[in-house]
Amino acid sequence: MLSSPVYTKPKANLNCLHFYYYIVGEATGQRGGNVKEAYFQSFINFPNSEAGRMWLTTKARNITNHRQWTYAEIKANISADFQVKSVQISKAN
């Protein structure tokens, strides 16, 4: 899991987050076999609050056809100090 530092609550609650991600699929899956699909998931975590987490995006790519940086732009209601966390999940044959 990739985690950002904890950022201070922004002045305005509604914000637009911009980032790029790249899915790596040349490895093998956890249970063996070649990676067929890879999923990118990210969420905002509010570590100093009872708000929990807010899921931002789930992207699925067929990695044999989409080996490229992908731009994501997400509107989010950020009402407390926050950090962005991301993870890639691979699905093997």
Sequence and secondary structure as in RCSB ss.txt:
>XXXX:A:sequence
MLSSPVYTKPKANLNCLHFYYYIVGEATGQRGGNVKEAYFQSFINFPNSEAGRMWLTTKARNITNHRQWTYAEIK
ANISADFQVKSVQISKAN
>XXXX:A:secstr
 EE   B   SSSEEEEEEEEE   SSB TTSSBEEEEEEEEEEE TTSTT EEEEEEEEEETTT  SEEEEEEE
EE  S BEEEEEEEEEE 
